[in-house]
Amino acid sequence: DCKFDLYLREDTGGEFYLIHDKGCIPRIKVGADYENWEDVVSVFLHELQEMVLEKLGCRFVQNNNFSKDHSQYIFMMNHVNFSEMCYRSASALTVSLPDLAMAWKKWQGKTK
């Protein structure tokens, strides 16, 4: 199961938040300030797959340095984990991309 809220935000890049409060679901935020749709999808896919890997217990930090150095994250998985990540990501993309595309096109109209 891969439920989450998806938001566009200013700027580029993206992030995800796992919210552990009862009744809350994770969030993915994607920067909308790209000229190419492929860049938006790439950021969304990156954050989605990283979030899935975290939920599967496959994402680790090499040390206790959390100073915004994203190179500290490593991913360890077997083929079953990889297949599960692909399946969950594909399921989420299939449902989310049409709405994300519509929201991004509206965003582009507001910023031009």
Secondary structure, DSSP 8 states (H G I E B T S, - for coil): ----EEEEESSS-EEEE---STT---EEEEE---SSHHHHHHHHHHHHHHHHHHHTT-EEESSS--SS-GGGEEE---HHHHHHHHHHHHHHHHHHHHHHHHHHHHHHHHH-
